[in-house]
């Protein structure tokens, strides 16, 4: 045991330094290569949204598959409108106190072909918009099979405006409050995954459990769809993380490599634990594990090495596996584990960034705990960013859900839920007899 205790810290530090790179260089002229890469990355992140629809759609019962998929597809339309009108401006406009942007970019005024870094401003806006779309779509995994579609539409518009846009500004804008404290979030650990996961937990709690939950079997109706969706998410995540470098260079290459490795390790960790504990490695476990690995690496993708990504994926997959088991025993109906994977995985990844981050990978970052005493400061700032995001997103979500429940009602009637949302709310069925 003493030998293991002495060996493990050294092994962690050594693996975290695999393939150190000198990564940062940027000009203020549009570069064709960077523009081409960001066009591809934007399209890849957009593909994640139908991927999420398939991932979620396969896990619900057959009478609700179209309803579950509509949550993601409708977000493509509605949140795009919100982003164009006010969302981009609130996120990236002129700073106000480090917490919110101004209205100088409302209706995309002033957003054109001028350079933003090394890419056109309009392309930067489009890339960031894809993040804004997928984040509220993640939340609805906790509310499938029982939420009113009309209330859902109002909720994601308000949530995007009051939760996502301010968090985006605080974490990523050069004058943002959390960024200037020293917290690191390369591609959305706090902005996307913790905010959506915690909001999903609050929504599931207020909404209540599905009829028959815990008494009736509610197995996924089509795991083939779920696996296809997971594959599309894995592919699109390369654009999500590597695209967040905003250029086609070493930083993007490192982010792509660590993203893939962490996803693979998350899959291995989850399936391995199923194999050991349940004696049956499952396809659903493989899909869930790879997404857990993807979520866990997201905040640190531009700050950690390929060696570190092995540990982040393994730890992220294992923590999410046990987190979902604990949550299930509590009787909370987070239907598709939005909190269990995105919330818990995002928190785990944000904290592990404070352990494994290295300026040898990205001089614009900071060293984590493994690389000196100053790393404890980074870990503290990561913990502060996590705590702030949990409280802020959870509090605003609770307020919105309770308010909308009083004004519009948030849950469908019992007879609608039992009949299925596809036919009752949308007038169509995924499968014809």
C-alpha positions as CSV (number, residue, x, y, z in Angstrom):
1,X,0.0,0.0,0.0
2,X,2.9,2.4,0.8
3,X,4.5,1.6,-2.5
4,X,1.2,2.5,-4.3
5,X,0.8,5.6,-2.3
6,X,4.3,6.8,-3.3
7,X,3.9,5.8,-6.9
8,X,0.5,7.2,-7.8
9,X,1.3,11.0,-7.5
10,X,4.4,10.6,-9.6
11,X,2.5,8.6,-12.2
12,X,-0.2,11.2,-12.4
13,X,2.2,14.1,-12.8
14,X,4.3,12.2,-15.4
15,X,1.3,11.2,-17.5
16,X,-0.1,14.7,-17.4
17,X,3.1,16.0,-19.1
18,X,2.9,13.6,-22.1
19,X,3.6,15.6,-25.3
20,X,3.8,19.1,-24.0
21,X,3.2,21.7,-26.7
22,X,3.9,25.3,-27.4
23,X,0.4,26.3,-28.5
24,X,-0.5,30.0,-28.6
25,X,-0.2,32.4,-31.5
26,X,-2.8,34.8,-32.9
27,X,-3.0,37.8,-35.2
28,X,-5.9,40.2,-35.9
29,X,-6.1,39.3,-39.6
30,X,-8.5,36.8,-41.1
31,X,-6.7,33.6,-41.9
32,X,-8.2,31.2,-44.5
33,X,-7.1,28.0,-42.7
34,X,-8.6,29.2,-39.4
35,X,-11.8,30.2,-41.1
36,X,-12.1,26.9,-42.9
37,X,-11.6,25.0,-39.6
38,X,-14.2,27.1,-37.8
39,X,-16.7,26.7,-40.6
40,X,-16.3,22.9,-40.2
41,X,-16.4,23.1,-36.4
42,X,-19.6,25.2,-36.4
43,X,-21.3,22.6,-38.6
44,X,-20.0,19.7,-36.4
45,X,-21.5,21.4,-33.3
46,X,-24.8,21.9,-35.1
47,X,-24.8,18.1,-35.9
48,X,-24.6,17.4,-32.2
49,X,-28.2,18.8,-31.8
50,X,-29.9,16.1,-33.9
51,X,-27.4,13.7,-32.3
52,X,-28.8,14.7,-28.9
53,X,-32.3,14.2,-30.3
54,X,-31.5,10.6,-31.3
55,X,-29.6,10.0,-28.1
56,X,-32.6,11.1,-26.0
57,X,-35.3,9.8,-28.4
58,X,-34.0,6.2,-28.2
59,X,-34.2,6.2,-24.4
60,X,-37.9,7.2,-24.0
61,X,-40.9,5.0,-24.5
62,X,-42.1,4.6,-28.1
63,X,-45.2,6.8,-27.6
64,X,-43.0,9.8,-26.7
65,X,-40.0,9.5,-29.1
66,X,-41.1,12.4,-31.4
67,X,-41.8,14.6,-28.4
68,X,-38.4,14.0,-27.0
69,X,-36.7,14.7,-30.3
70,X,-38.8,17.8,-30.9
71,X,-37.2,19.4,-27.8
72,X,-33.9,19.4,-29.5
73,X,-35.0,20.3,-33.0
74,X,-37.3,23.1,-31.9
75,X,-34.4,24.6,-29.9
76,X,-32.5,24.9,-33.2
77,X,-35.2,27.4,-34.3
78,X,-36.2,29.2,-31.2
79,X,-32.8,29.7,-29.6
80,X,-31.3,30.8,-32.9
81,X,-34.0,33.5,-32.9
82,X,-33.1,34.5,-29.3
83,X,-29.4,34.5,-30.1
84,X,-29.8,36.8,-33.1
85,X,-32.2,39.2,-31.4
86,X,-30.5,39.6,-28.0
87,X,-28.5,36.5,-26.9
88,X,-25.3,37.2,-28.7
89,X,-25.3,40.7,-27.5
90,X,-25.9,39.8,-23.9
91,X,-23.2,37.2,-24.1
92,X,-20.5,39.1,-26.0
93,X,-21.5,42.7,-26.1
94,X,-19.9,45.6,-24.1
95,X,-19.3,44.5,-20.6
96,X,-21.4,45.7,-17.7
97,X,-19.8,44.9,-14.3
98,X,-18.4,41.6,-15.5
99,X,-21.8,40.0,-15.4
100,X,-23.7,40.8,-18.6
101,X,-23.1,42.3,-22.0
102,X,-24.8,45.3,-23.5
103,X,-27.2,45.7,-26.4
104,X,-24.6,46.9,-28.9
105,X,-24.9,43.7,-30.9
106,X,-28.7,43.3,-30.7
107,X,-30.2,42.0,-34.0
108,X,-26.5,41.4,-34.9
109,X,-25.9,45.0,-35.6
110,X,-22.1,45.5,-36.0
111,X,-21.6,41.8,-36.6
112,X,-20.2,41.3,-40.1
113,X,-17.1,40.3,-42.0
114,X,-14.6,42.1,-39.9
115,X,-11.9,40.1,-38.1
116,X,-12.6,38.6,-34.7
117,X,-9.2,37.1,-33.9
118,X,-8.3,35.3,-37.1
119,X,-11.9,34.5,-38.3
120,X,-14.8,36.7,-39.5
121,X,-16.9,38.1,-36.7
122,X,-20.1,36.6,-38.2
123,X,-18.5,33.1,-38.0
124,X,-17.5,33.6,-34.4
125,X,-21.1,34.5,-33.7
126,X,-22.5,31.4,-35.5
127,X,-20.1,29.1,-33.7
128,X,-21.0,30.5,-30.3
129,X,-24.7,30.3,-31.2
130,X,-24.5,26.5,-31.5
131,X,-23.4,26.2,-27.9
132,X,-26.3,28.4,-26.9
133,X,-28.7,26.1,-28.7
134,X,-27.6,22.7,-27.4
135,X,-27.4,23.8,-23.7
136,X,-31.1,24.2,-23.0
137,X,-31.8,21.2,-25.2
138,X,-29.7,19.1,-22.7
139,X,-32.0,20.2,-19.8
140,X,-35.1,18.6,-21.2
141,X,-33.7,15.2,-20.8
142,X,-34.9,15.4,-17.2
143,X,-38.5,16.3,-18.2
144,X,-39.4,14.1,-21.1
145,X,-42.7,12.3,-21.3
146,X,-44.5,14.8,-19.0
147,X,-43.7,18.5,-19.8
148,X,-46.1,20.7,-21.8
149,X,-44.5,21.8,-25.1
150,X,-45.8,25.3,-24.9
151,X,-44.3,25.8,-21.5
152,X,-41.1,24.2,-22.6
153,X,-40.8,26.8,-25.5
154,X,-41.2,29.7,-23.2
155,X,-38.9,28.2,-20.6
156,X,-35.9,27.7,-23.0
157,X,-36.3,31.3,-24.3
158,X,-36.2,32.8,-20.8
159,X,-33.6,30.4,-19.6
160,X,-31.3,31.2,-22.5
161,X,-31.7,34.9,-21.7
162,X,-31.4,34.8,-17.9
163,X,-29.0,31.9,-17.3
164,X,-27.0,31.0,-20.4
165,X,-26.2,34.4,-21.7
166,X,-25.0,35.9,-18.4
167,X,-22.9,32.8,-17.6
168,X,-21.4,32.8,-21.1
169,X,-20.4,36.5,-20.5
170,X,-19.0,35.9,-17.0
171,X,-16.9,32.8,-18.0
172,X,-15.7,33.7,-21.6
173,X,-15.9,37.4,-22.2
174,X,-12.5,39.1,-21.7
175,X,-14.1,41.3,-18.9
176,X,-16.1,38.5,-17.4
177,X,-16.3,38.2,-13.6
178,X,-15.4,34.5,-13.4
179,X,-12.7,34.6,-16.1
180,X,-11.0,37.5,-14.4
181,X,-11.0,35.6,-11.1
182,X,-8.8,33.0,-12.8
183,X,-11.2,30.1,-13.5
184,X,-10.6,28.0,-16.6
185,X,-13.4,26.7,-18.8
186,X,-12.1,26.0,-22.3
187,X,-15.2,24.7,-24.0
188,X,-18.2,24.8,-21.6
189,X,-17.8,22.8,-18.4
190,X,-19.5,25.4,-16.4
191,X,-21.3,27.4,-19.1
192,X,-22.9,24.4,-20.8
193,X,-22.8,21.2,-18.7
194,X,-23.0,22.3,-15.1
195,X,-25.6,24.9,-15.9
196,X,-27.8,22.5,-17.9
197,X,-27.3,19.6,-15.6
198,X,-28.2,21.5,-12.4
199,X,-31.1,23.1,-14.2
200,X,-32.3,19.7,-15.2
201,X,-32.1,18.5,-11.6
202,X,-34.3,21.5,-10.5
203,X,-36.8,20.9,-13.3
204,X,-37.1,17.2,-12.5
205,X,-37.6,18.0,-8.8
206,X,-40.4,20.6,-9.4
207,X,-42.0,18.7,-12.2
208,X,-42.3,15.4,-10.3
209,X,-41.9,11.8,-11.3
210,X,-43.6,10.2,-14.3
211,X,-46.7,8.2,-13.6
212,X,-45.7,4.7,-12.5
213,X,-42.0,5.6,-12.0
214,X,-40.4,3.0,-9.8
215,X,-43.4,0.7,-10.2
216,X,-43.7,0.1,-13.9
217,X,-40.8,-0.8,-16.3
218,X,-39.7,2.1,-18.4
219,X,-36.9,0.7,-20.6
220,X,-35.5,2.6,-23.6
221,X,-37.6,1.7,-26.6
222,X,-34.8,1.8,-29.2
223,X,-31.1,1.7,-28.1
224,X,-30.0,1.6,-31.8
225,X,-31.2,5.3,-32.0
226,X,-29.3,6.0,-28.7
227,X,-26.1,4.5,-30.0
228,X,-26.4,6.4,-33.3
229,X,-27.0,9.6,-31.3
230,X,-24.0,8.9,-29.1
231,X,-21.8,8.4,-32.1
232,X,-22.9,11.7,-33.6
233,X,-22.2,13.4,-30.3
234,X,-18.7,11.9,-30.1
235,X,-18.0,13.1,-33.7
236,X,-19.5,16.6,-33.2
237,X,-17.6,17.0,-29.9
238,X,-14.4,17.4,-31.9
239,X,-15.8,20.6,-33.2
240,X,-17.2,21.5,-29.8
241,X,-13.8,21.3,-28.0
242,X,-11.2,21.6,-30.8
243,X,-13.2,24.4,-32.4
244,X,-13.1,26.3,-29.1
245,X,-9.4,27.0,-30.0
246,X,-10.8,29.4,-32.6
247,X,-8.0,28.5,-34.9
248,X,-6.5,25.6,-36.8
249,X,-3.3,24.9,-34.9
250,X,-1.6,23.0,-32.1
251,X,-4.2,24.0,-29.5
252,X,-7.0,22.6,-31.6
253,X,-5.0,19.4,-32.3
254,X,-4.4,18.9,-28.5
255,X,-8.1,19.5,-27.7
256,X,-9.2,17.0,-30.4
257,X,-6.8,14.3,-29.1
258,X,-7.7,14.7,-25.4
259,X,-11.4,14.8,-26.3
260,X,-11.2,11.4,-28.1
261,X,-9.1,9.8,-25.4
262,X,-11.3,10.9,-22.5
263,X,-14.4,9.7,-24.3
264,X,-12.8,6.3,-24.8
265,X,-11.7,6.1,-21.2
266,X,-15.2,7.1,-20.0
267,X,-16.7,4.3,-22.0
268,X,-14.2,1.8,-20.6
269,X,-14.8,3.0,-17.0
270,X,-18.5,2.8,-17.2
271,X,-18.7,-0.6,-19.0
272,X,-16.0,-2.0,-16.8
273,X,-17.9,-1.1,-13.7
274,X,-21.1,-2.6,-15.1
275,X,-19.1,-5.8,-16.0
276,X,-17.7,-6.0,-12.4
277,X,-20.8,-5.1,-10.5
278,X,-23.7,-6.2,-12.7
279,X,-21.9,-8.9,-14.7
280,X,-23.5,-7.5,-17.9
281,X,-21.7,-4.8,-19.9
282,X,-24.5,-2.8,-21.7
283,X,-24.8,-0.8,-24.9
284,X,-26.6,1.9,-22.9
285,X,-23.7,1.9,-20.4
286,X,-21.2,2.4,-23.3
287,X,-23.2,5.3,-24.7
288,X,-23.5,6.9,-21.3
289,X,-19.9,6.4,-20.4
290,X,-18.5,7.9,-23.6
291,X,-20.7,11.0,-23.1
292,X,-19.5,11.2,-19.5
293,X,-15.9,11.2,-20.7
294,X,-16.7,13.9,-23.2
295,X,-18.4,16.1,-20.6
296,X,-15.5,15.7,-18.1
297,X,-12.8,16.7,-20.6
298,X,-14.7,19.7,-21.9
299,X,-13.6,22.4,-19.4
300,X,-9.9,21.3,-19.6
301,X,-9.6,20.3,-23.3
302,X,-7.3,23.3,-24.1
303,X,-5.4,23.1,-20.8
304,X,-4.5,19.5,-20.2
305,X,-2.3,16.9,-21.9
306,X,-3.2,13.6,-23.5
307,X,-1.9,11.8,-20.5
308,X,-4.1,13.8,-18.2
309,X,-7.1,13.0,-20.4
310,X,-6.7,9.3,-19.6
311,X,-7.3,10.0,-15.9
312,X,-10.0,12.6,-16.5
313,X,-12.0,10.1,-18.7
314,X,-11.6,7.3,-16.3
315,X,-12.5,9.3,-13.2
316,X,-15.4,11.1,-15.0
317,X,-16.9,7.9,-16.3
318,X,-16.7,6.3,-12.8
319,X,-18.0,9.3,-10.9
320,X,-21.0,9.6,-13.2
321,X,-21.7,5.9,-13.0
322,X,-21.9,6.0,-9.2
323,X,-23.6,9.4,-9.3
324,X,-26.5,8.0,-11.3
325,X,-26.9,5.0,-9.0
326,X,-27.1,7.2,-6.0
327,X,-29.6,9.6,-7.7
328,X,-31.8,6.6,-8.7
329,X,-31.9,5.4,-5.1
330,X,-33.1,8.8,-4.0
331,X,-36.2,8.3,-6.3
332,X,-35.6,11.5,-8.4
333,X,-36.9,11.1,-11.9
334,X,-34.1,12.7,-13.9
335,X,-35.5,10.7,-16.8
336,X,-32.5,10.6,-19.2
337,X,-29.7,11.4,-16.6
338,X,-29.2,15.0,-17.7
339,X,-27.9,15.8,-14.3
340,X,-26.2,12.5,-13.7
341,X,-24.0,12.8,-16.8
342,X,-23.8,16.6,-17.6
343,X,-24.1,18.0,-14.1
344,X,-21.9,15.5,-12.3
345,X,-19.6,15.1,-15.2
346,X,-19.2,18.9,-15.7
347,X,-18.5,19.4,-12.0
348,X,-15.9,16.6,-12.0
349,X,-14.2,17.9,-15.1
350,X,-14.0,21.5,-13.9
351,X,-12.4,20.4,-10.6
352,X,-10.0,18.0,-12.4
353,X,-8.9,20.9,-14.6
354,X,-7.6,22.5,-11.4
355,X,-5.6,19.4,-10.9
356,X,-4.2,18.6,-14.4
357,X,-4.0,22.0,-16.1
358,X,-0.5,22.9,-17.3
359,X,1.0,26.0,-18.8
360,X,3.2,23.7,-20.8
361,X,0.1,22.9,-22.8
362,X,-1.4,26.4,-22.9
363,X,0.5,29.4,-21.6
364,X,-2.8,31.3,-21.4
365,X,-4.0,28.9,-18.7
366,X,-2.4,28.1,-15.3
367,X,-0.7,25.2,-13.6
368,X,-2.9,22.8,-11.6
369,X,-2.2,21.1,-8.3
370,X,0.1,18.5,-9.8
371,X,2.6,21.2,-10.9
372,X,3.2,23.2,-7.8
373,X,1.7,24.9,-4.8
374,X,0.2,27.7,-6.9
375,X,-2.1,25.0,-8.4
376,X,-4.1,25.0,-5.2
377,X,-5.2,28.6,-6.1
378,X,-6.5,27.4,-9.5
379,X,-8.3,24.5,-7.8
380,X,-10.0,26.9,-5.4
381,X,-11.0,29.2,-8.3
382,X,-12.4,26.1,-10.1
383,X,-14.4,25.2,-7.0
384,X,-15.7,28.8,-6.7
385,X,-16.8,28.8,-10.4
386,X,-18.6,25.5,-9.9
387,X,-20.3,26.7,-6.7
388,X,-21.4,30.0,-8.4
389,X,-22.7,28.2,-11.5
390,X,-24.7,25.7,-9.4
391,X,-26.3,28.4,-7.2
392,X,-26.9,30.8,-10.1
393,X,-28.3,28.4,-12.6
394,X,-30.3,26.4,-10.0
395,X,-31.8,29.5,-8.4
396,X,-32.9,31.1,-11.7
397,X,-34.2,27.8,-13.0
398,X,-36.3,27.3,-9.9
399,X,-37.7,30.8,-10.1
400,X,-38.6,30.3,-13.8
401,X,-40.2,26.9,-13.4
402,X,-42.3,27.9,-10.4
403,X,-43.4,31.1,-12.2
404,X,-44.3,29.3,-15.4
405,X,-46.1,26.6,-13.6
406,X,-48.4,29.2,-11.9
407,X,-48.9,31.1,-15.2
408,X,-49.1,28.3,-17.8
409,X,-48.9,25.0,-16.0
410,X,-45.8,23.0,-16.7
411,X,-47.0,19.4,-16.6
412,X,-49.4,17.7,-19.0
413,X,-52.7,16.2,-17.7
414,X,-52.5,12.6,-16.5
415,X,-54.5,11.3,-19.4
416,X,-52.2,13.0,-21.9
417,X,-49.2,11.5,-20.2
418,X,-50.6,8.0,-20.2
419,X,-51.7,8.2,-23.8
420,X,-48.3,9.6,-24.9
421,X,-47.1,13.1,-25.9
422,X,-46.5,12.2,-29.6
423,X,-50.2,11.8,-30.5
424,X,-51.7,14.2,-28.0
425,X,-49.4,17.2,-28.3
426,X,-48.1,16.8,-31.8
427,X,-50.8,14.8,-33.6
428,X,-48.4,12.2,-35.0
429,X,-46.7,8.9,-34.2
430,X,-43.2,7.7,-34.8
431,X,-44.3,4.1,-35.5
432,X,-47.4,3.0,-37.4
433,X,-49.1,-0.3,-36.6
